[in-house]
Amino acid sequence: MVVLIPSISQAAPGDFFFDPHGAVGYNPAQGTHFMLGVDIGMEVTENLRGGLGAYFAAGEQAEHDREYGVGPFVTYVQPLTSFLIGQLRQEVNYVNLHDPIKTQTASGITYTHTEEEGFASVTSASLHVFFTRNFVLSGGYRFVLALSNDALDDGRSGAFVGLSIGF
């Protein structure tokens, strides 16, 4: 599983934001994986924002398992308390996936790879704890559904925790 942490800048409608973020997640295909990304976009209303996101992710063995994606997103946020915000995010990403194929041989484990690409729908539900206006700890679940290549979602949905610094 790979995760994008949402924009956290609490700006007024019409304001633009820039949000670099990182996350650690777990899913059956990659085990523990790491992600770095960036979102740019605009606050549409106090609860709705949209823009363009890009990310790079790698599994436990980054030399064999890496992924990058880019695409538009829409996010709905709902304040629950002064420091806790719930969020739903929908993305449609172009994804390029370097997928490992592990083979056990008499001499050990060997890897081959397939290069998969296409489009995927990514839906995330998460909670965000604000320590300051622009420093947030997040946790949630990311559901990945392949739109054009069935290999893009194989075991890549799962839970995540992340950190975001918004500007």
Secondary structure, 3 states (H helix, E strand, C coil): CCCCCCCCCCCCCCCEEEEEEEEEEEECCCEEEEEEEEEEEEECCCCEEEEEEEEEEECCCCCCCEEEEEEEEEEEEEECCCCEEEEEEEEEEEEEEEEEEEEEECCEEEEEEEEEEEEEEEEEEEEEEEEECCEEEEEEEEEEEECCCHHHHCCCCEEEEEEEECC
